[in-house]
Amino acid sequence: MDTHHLASEPKSVAARQEPDSLSLFFLVFKTGLLTILTLGIYRFWQTTRIRQYLWGSTSANDSALEYTGTGLEKFIGFLIALVILALYLGVFQMLLFYFGLSMFNVSSSATNPTEQARYLVVVYIHILAVLPLLFYASYQKRRYMMSRTRWCGIRFSMEKGAWGYVIRAIGYRLLTVVTLGALAPLATFKLEQYMAERSYYGDARIKQGGSWPRLYSSLTHLFIGIVILLVCLGIFTWGYNGLATALLCVGGVWVAIGVVYYQVKSFAYMTSHKTLGEEVSFKAEPRTGAIIRIYFIAAVGMGVMSLFIIFIISVMTAIFDFGISSVTVGFIGAALSYIFLFLLFQAMKMVMITQPILGHYVQTFSIINPEPLHQIQQRQADDAVGAEGVADALDVAGAF
C-alpha cells in the first residue's frame, strides 16, 4: 500500500443538516397564523425565525451556521423599498402618459386592433420596467443573506455590484432568448460567476472555476423533452390526435424532469469548481432522482391530506347546527377552511419539499482541505447591505 499517497490526499469535511420536522412544521404553522392575524406584517419575523432554525440545524466540522438577521430590519427595508418603487413606477407612468400610453386608459377587452396593440405595448413596457428590479432584488437578497450568516464565528459577505448584475442578467437573458436557449449555459455560468467572485468568507474570496460549455451535458434531458414535444406537434398536424396527446404528456413530464436535472447538475458542477482562497475547495454531489422523489412524495402526500381535510370539514358542516343561516355557515366555513388549508400547505411545503431539498444539497456537500479555514480572519462588516426590501416588495423573497 502506498502510504505516502494516502497521507498526501486532502482531507474533507462533510456538511449535515439535522432539523426536527415536527418542530419545523409547528414553527411555520404558528408564524403563518401570526402573519395572517397581523395582516401580513409578521411575515418578516416569520422568515427570520425559519432561517434561524434552518441555519442552526446545518453544520460542518461540528460547527453550526448562525443567522443574525432580524425581522425589524427586513420590515424597515420593505417600507423603504415601497417608497422607492412607488417613485420609480410613478415616474415611469408619467413617461407613458407623455407618449400617450396608459395602463388605465387601455383595456385588454378592447375590440379595436389599434387599442389591442396599445394594450400589449403597455403590458410589455411594464414588464420590461420591472425586470431590472427583479434581477436587482435577486442580487441584494443573496448579499443580505450572506452578510447575516456566520460559521465558526466568521461572517460571510458580498461586495456591492447589484446594478452590474442587472446589466449582465439582461444581456445574457437576451442572448438566451435570441439563440432559442442555446446559450442558456453561458448565462447560468456567467451570472453565478459574477456573484460568486464578489463573495467572501471572512477575508478569503470565493473564486469560480470551470467553463460554461461543460454545462451543456446538463441539458440532455431538457433537449430530449423538447424534441418529443416537437414530434408531438408534427403528429398533431397529421391528425393523429390520440398519439399526439400521449406524446404531449410524455414530453411535458420529460421537460419538467429536464429542468430539475439541469438545475441539479449545473449547481453540482459550479459548486465543485469553486475555491475559497487558494487551497480550500468544495464537492457537491446532489442527485436528480432524490430531488424528483421529494417532489413526488410531497405531491401525493399533500394531495391526500387536502382531500381528507376537505372531507372532514364537509362532514362537520353537515352534522353540526351552529344556529345561524346556512349561507353564513357556508361563508364562515369556507373562509376558515381556506385559512387552515393555506397554513397547513405552507407548513407541509416547508417540511416535505423545501427542507428535504435543502437537506439533500447540504448532506451531499463537503469541504475539501479544510485546514486553511483556521487561518481566515474576520472581514470588516458592510453596514449598507440593505435588508431584501425590494425582494420582499416584489415577492421574490424565495422559500424562506
C-alpha positions in Angstrom: 0.0 0.0 0.0 1.3 3.5 -0.9 1.1 5.2 2.5 2.7 8.3 1.1 -0.1 8.8 -1.4 -2.7 8.3 1.2 -1.1 10.8 3.5 -1.0 13.4 0.8 -4.7 13.2 -0.1 -6.6 16.3 1.1 -9.0 15.8 4.0 -12.6 16.6 3.6 -15.4 17.7 6.0 -19.0 16.7 5.2 -21.9 19.0 5.9 -25.0 17.8 7.6 -28.5 19.0 8.5 -30.5 17.6 11.4 -33.8 19.5 11.8 -36.8 18.2 13.8 -39.5 18.1 11.1 -42.3 18.3 13.7 -40.8 21.4 15.4 -40.3 23.0 12.0 -43.9 22.2 11.0 -45.3 23.9 14.1 -42.9 26.8 13.7 -44.1 27.5 10.2 -47.8 27.0 11.0 -47.6 29.2 14.1 -45.7 32.0 12.4 -48.0 31.7 9.4 -51.0 32.2 11.7 -49.4 35.3 13.3 -48.8 36.6 9.8 -52.4 36.3 8.9 -53.6 37.9 12.2 -51.2 40.8 11.7 -52.4 41.2 8.0 -49.0 40.2 6.7 -46.7 42.3 8.8 -45.3 39.4 10.8 -44.1 37.6 7.7 -40.7 39.4 8.0 -40.3 37.9 11.5 -41.6 34.6 10.2 -38.9 34.4 7.5 -36.2 35.4 10.1 -37.3 32.7 12.6 -37.4 30.0 9.9 -33.9 30.9 8.7 -32.6 30.9 12.2 -34.0 27.4 12.7 -32.7 26.0 9.4 -29.3 27.7 9.7 -28.9 26.3 13.3 -29.7 22.8 12.1 -27.0 22.9 9.4 -23.4 22.2 10.4 -20.0 21.2 9.2 -16.9 20.3 11.2 -19.2 20.2 14.3 -20.0 24.0 13.9 -23.5 25.1 13.1 -24.4 28.1 10.9 -25.7 31.2 12.6 -28.3 33.6 11.1 -28.1 37.1 12.6 -30.7 38.9 10.6 -33.8 40.4 12.3 -37.4 40.8 11.3 -37.3 44.5 12.1 -34.5 45.4 9.6 -36.4 43.4 7.0 -39.6 45.3 7.8 -37.8 48.7 7.6 -36.1 47.6 4.3 -39.5 46.7 2.9 -41.0 50.1 3.8 -38.1 51.9 2.2 -38.4 49.8 -0.9 -42.1 50.5 -1.2 -41.3 54.3 -1.3 -38.6 53.8 -3.9 -40.8 51.5 -6.0 -43.7 54.0 -5.9 -41.4 56.8 -7.1 -39.9 54.7 -9.8 -43.2 53.4 -11.2 -44.7 56.8 -10.8 -42.0 58.4 -12.9 -42.3 55.6 -15.4 -46.1 56.1 -15.6 -45.6 59.8 -16.3 -43.3 58.9 -19.2 -46.0 56.7 -20.6 -48.5 59.5 -20.3 -46.1 61.8 -22.2 -46.1 59.3 -25.1 -49.9 58.9 -24.9 -49.8 55.5 -23.3 -51.5 54.4 -20.1 -52.4 51.2 -18.5 -55.6 52.8 -17.1 -57.0 54.1 -20.5 -56.5 50.9 -22.5 -58.5 47.8 -21.8 -57.5 44.2 -22.5 -61.0 43.6 -23.8 -60.8 46.3 -26.5 -62.0 45.1 -29.9 -60.3 47.8 -31.9 -57.0 46.4 -33.2 -55.2 49.6 -32.5 -56.4 49.6 -28.9 -55.4 46.0 -28.5 -51.9 46.8 -29.9 -51.6 49.7 -27.5 -52.6 47.5 -24.6 -49.9 44.9 -25.5 -47.3 47.6 -25.8 -48.1 49.0 -22.4 -48.1 45.5 -20.8 -44.7 44.6 -22.3 -43.3 48.0 -21.3 -44.4 47.5 -17.7 -42.8 44.0 -17.7 -39.5 45.4 -19.0 -39.7 48.1 -16.4 -40.0 45.7 -13.5 -37.5 43.1 -14.9 -34.3 45.1 -13.8 -35.8 45.3 -10.3 -36.2 41.6 -10.2 -32.6 41.0 -11.0 -31.6 43.7 -8.6 -33.6 42.1 -5.9 -32.0 38.6 -6.5 -28.5 40.0 -6.0 -29.4 42.1 -3.0 -31.3 39.1 -1.4 -28.2 36.9 -1.7 -25.9 39.7 -0.4 -28.1 40.3 2.6 -28.4 36.6 3.5 -24.6 36.2 3.2 -24.0 39.2 5.4 -26.2 37.8 8.1 -24.7 34.3 8.0 -21.8 33.2 10.2 -19.9 29.9 10.6 -17.3 29.3 13.3 -17.8 32.9 14.3 -16.6 34.2 10.9 -19.0 36.2 8.8 -19.8 35.7 5.1 -20.1 38.8 3.0 -20.6 40.1 -0.6 -19.4 43.2 -2.4 -21.7 45.8 -3.9 -22.5 45.1 -7.5 -26.3 44.8 -7.9 -26.6 47.1 -10.9 -23.6 45.4 -12.6 -25.5 42.1 -12.1 -28.7 43.7 -13.6 -26.9 44.8 -16.8 -25.3 41.3 -17.2 -28.5 39.5 -16.4 -30.5 41.4 -19.0 -27.8 40.9 -21.6 -27.3 37.2 -21.0 -31.1 36.6 -20.9 -31.5 38.4 -24.2 -28.8 36.2 -25.7 -30.6 33.2 -24.4 -33.9 34.3 -26.0 -32.2 35.3 -29.3 -30.4 31.9 -29.6 -33.6 30.0 -28.6 -32.0 28.7 -25.4 -28.7 27.6 -27.0 -26.7 30.0 -24.8 -28.5 29.2 -21.5 -25.4 27.6 -20.0 -23.4 30.8 -20.7 -26.0 32.8 -18.8 -26.1 30.4 -15.9 -22.4 30.2 -15.6 -21.5 33.9 -16.1 -24.2 35.2 -13.7 -23.2 32.7 -11.0 -19.5 33.6 -11.5 -20.3 37.3 -11.1 -21.9 36.8 -7.8 -19.5 34.1 -6.5 -16.4 36.1 -7.2 -17.8 39.0 -5.2 -18.4 36.8 -2.2 -16.2 36.2 0.9 -15.9 34.0 3.9 -14.1 36.3 6.3 -11.2 37.8 4.4 -11.0 34.9 1.9 -12.5 35.5 -1.5 -14.5 32.8 -3.4 -13.4 32.0 -6.9 -15.4 30.3 -9.6 -13.5 27.9 -11.8 -14.6 25.7 -14.6 -16.0 26.7 -18.0 -19.5 27.2 -19.2 -19.5 24.8 -22.2 -19.2 22.0 -19.6 -22.8 22.7 -18.6 -24.2 21.5 -21.9 -24.3 17.9 -20.7 -26.8 19.1 -18.0 -29.2 20.0 -20.8 -29.5 16.4 -22.1 -33.0 15.6 -20.7 -34.4 19.0 -21.4 -33.3 18.6 -25.0 -34.9 15.2 -25.3 -38.2 16.6 -23.8 -38.3 19.5 -26.3 -37.6 17.0 -29.2 -40.6 14.9 -28.0 -42.8 18.0 -27.9 -41.7 19.0 -31.5 -42.5 15.4 -32.7 -45.9 15.7 -30.9 -46.6 18.9 -32.8 -45.8 17.2 -36.1 -48.0 14.2 -35.3 -50.9 16.5 -34.3 -50.7 18.3 -37.6 -51.0 14.9 -39.4 -54.2 14.2 -37.5 -53.1 11.5 -35.0 -54.6 13.2 -32.0 -54.5 10.3 -29.6 -50.8 9.6 -30.2 -50.1 13.4 -30.1 -51.9 13.7 -26.7 -49.9 10.8 -25.2 -46.6 12.3 -26.5 -47.6 15.7 -25.1 -47.9 14.2 -21.6 -44.6 12.3 -22.0 -42.8 15.4 -23.4 -44.2 17.7 -20.7 -43.1 15.4 -17.9 -39.7 15.0 -19.6 -39.2 18.7 -19.9 -40.1 19.2 -16.2 -37.5 16.5 -15.3 -35.0 18.1 -17.6 -35.4 21.5 -15.9 -34.7 19.8 -12.5 -31.8 17.8 -13.9 -30.2 21.0 -15.3 -30.6 22.9 -12.0 -29.1 20.0 -10.0 -26.2 19.2 -12.4 -25.3 22.8 -13.0 -25.3 23.5 -9.3 -23.1 20.5 -8.7 -20.6 21.4 -11.4 -20.3 25.1 -10.4 -20.1 24.3 -6.7 -17.4 21.6 -7.2 -15.4 24.2 -9.2 -15.4 26.9 -6.6 -12.4 27.6 -4.3 -12.1 29.6 -1.2 -8.8 31.4 -1.1 -6.0 29.4 -2.7 -6.4 26.0 -1.1 -9.9 25.2 0.2 -12.3 23.6 -2.4 -15.7 22.0 -2.4 -17.5 19.0 -3.6 -21.2 18.8 -4.4 -23.0 15.5 -5.4 -26.7 16.1 -5.4 -28.9 13.5 -7.2 -31.7 14.4 -9.6 -33.6 11.3 -8.7 -33.6 12.2 -5.0 -35.0 15.7 -5.8 -37.7 14.3 -8.1 -38.6 11.7 -5.4 -39.1 14.5 -2.9 -41.4 16.4 -5.2 -43.4 13.2 -6.0 -43.9 12.1 -2.4 -44.8 15.7 -1.4 -47.4 16.0 -4.2 -49.0 12.7 -3.3 -49.0 13.4 0.5 -50.3 16.9 0.2 -53.0 15.8 -2.3 -54.2 13.0 0.0 -54.1 15.4 3.0 -56.1 18.1 1.3 -58.9 15.6 0.3 -59.0 14.3 3.8 -59.3 17.8 5.4 -61.9 18.9 2.9 -63.9 15.7 3.6 -63.7 16.3 7.4 -64.8 19.9 7.1 -67.7 19.0 4.8 -68.9 16.3 7.3 -68.6 18.7 10.3 -70.5 21.4 8.5 -73.3 19.0 7.5 -73.6 17.4 11.0 -73.4 20.3 13.4 -76.1 23.1 13.6 -74.5 26.3 14.6 -77.8 28.2 15.0 -77.2 30.6 12.1 -78.2 30.6 8.5 -76.7 28.0 6.1 -75.4 30.8 3.9 -73.5 32.4 6.8 -72.2 29.0 7.9 -71.1 28.2 4.4 -69.2 31.5 4.1 -67.5 31.3 7.5 -66.7 27.6 6.9 -65.2 28.4 3.5 -63.1 31.3 4.9 -61.8 29.3 7.9 -61.2 26.3 5.7 -59.2 28.3 3.2 -57.1 29.9 6.0 -56.5 26.5 7.7 -55.6 24.8 4.4 -53.3 27.7 3.4 -51.4 27.4 6.7 -51.3 23.6 6.5 -49.9 23.6 3.0 -47.4 26.3 3.8 -46.1 24.2 6.7 -46.3 20.9 4.7 -44.4 22.5 1.8 -41.6 23.6 4.1 -41.4 20.2 5.8 -42.0 18.0 2.7 -40.3 20.0 -0.1 -38.1 23.0 0.9 -36.3 21.4 3.9 -35.8 18.0 2.4 -34.3 19.5 -0.8 -32.1 21.9 1.2 -31.1 18.9 3.4 -30.2 16.8 0.4 -28.0 19.6 -1.0 -26.3 20.1 2.4 -25.7 16.4 3.0 -24.2 15.9 -0.4 -21.8 18.8 0.1 -18.3 18.6 1.5 -15.3 20.9 2.1 -12.1 19.6 0.7 -8.8 20.5 2.5 -10.5 22.5 5.4 -7.3 23.1 7.4 -6.6 26.6 6.0 -10.0 27.7 7.2 -8.4 28.3 10.7 -6.2 31.0 9.2 -9.1 33.1 7.9 -9.7 36.4 9.7 -12.9 38.4 10.1 -13.7 40.9 7.3 -15.0 44.3 8.1 -18.8 44.4 8.1 -20.6 46.3 5.4 -23.4 48.2 7.2 -25.0 49.4 3.9 -26.2 45.9 2.8 -29.9 46.6 2.9 -32.5 44.0 4.0 -34.1 42.4 1.0 -36.6 45.3 0.8 -37.0 45.1 -3.0 -37.2 41.3 -2.9 -39.9 41.4 -0.3 -41.8 44.2 -2.1 -41.8 42.3 -5.4 -42.5 39.0 -3.7 -39.3 37.3 -4.8 -38.0 36.5 -1.3 -37.9 32.8 -2.1 -39.0 29.8 0.1 -37.5 31.1 3.3 
